[in-house]
């Protein structure tokens, strides 16, 4: 999620500078509405909700680094963006299939 105004957040996407500066993951990974973000810490959720967020199956991949998706707003990917015009924004590292250590404090890198 990125700060879209002084009082609101919107789903982040790594295809433009304005939307790629993620400040956190939504505290309920599978939720369909935008809520306050979790900028740092352990985020626990069921594998099905992680599948919704990552587009995967079976939850997170333990040990994998996850990035903001350049193709779908509000999604994450374990594939680091490499295409010119996209942005690399690390959002966290999977501890297990159901737990991510969220860390959105790092830089957003333009490709």
Buried (B, 14 or more C-beta within 10 A) or exposed (E): BBBBEEEEBBBBBBBEEEBBBBBBBBBBBEBEEBEEBBBBBEBEBEBBBBBBBBBBEEBBBEEBBBBBBBEBBBBBBBEEBEEEEBBBBBBBBBBEBBBBEBBBEEEBBEE
